[in-house]
Amino acid sequence: MGLSPRATAHFARQRIDAAAKAVAAVADKRLQDSEENQRAYATFHNSLALFSGGTIALSVTYLGYLKTLSKPVVHSSWLIGSWVALLMCLTLSLFFGFFVAHYAHFYRSREYCEAVKKRYETEITEVANLNAVNLQTDSEIEAYVAPRQQRMEASKQNARWNERREIFYRHAWIWTGRLARLAFLAGLGLLLGFAVKNM
């Protein structure tokens, strides 16, 4: 026996709501994971900066030890290259957190401006459906709509302004991290090569 149209609509609404709740739960979990990942990356790059500084200090000590030996130091340019790469890694790792924080700020600001714009858009679109006593004539509706259109346009411009900065800091954040990791590996490789050649 088939269900009545009202019951069918009720169960359809329940299924739609359940699907929407599932999406919202996954979105919340995804946001939590994203925040944890950002903290892990920040910790990793702070550690990278410390390791780079420590490696430079150790290599200076090692160079002092090599100079006390009777054998001449060879491939000193590798050591200098290692110091340059490790200093670059240290600097980039320190700025990594700065760029992430700025990216997050402009990302959230853009999101906020777009939500404000959507709110005013909805208010303008739905004004005819409000059936409010003070919004009956064209002049009353115009008085209601005009300031909201101005605010909507201002929010749209603010969203664009924030989006440009968001894009810049996203690229800066991504490339700072990549270059810091690459510089660390290059610095360690050059230092290891220098150590092997001077054994």
Secondary structure by P-SEA (a helix, b strand, c coil): ccccaaaaaaaaaaaaaaaaaaaaaaaaaaaaaaaaaaaaaaaaaaaaaaaaaaaaaaaaaaaaaaaaccccccaaaaaaaaaaaaaaaaaaaaaaaaaaaaaaaaaaaaaaaaaaaaaaaaaaaacccccccccccaaaaaaacaaaaaaaaaaaaaaaaaaaaaaaaaaaaaaaaaaaaaaaaaaaaaaaaaaaaac
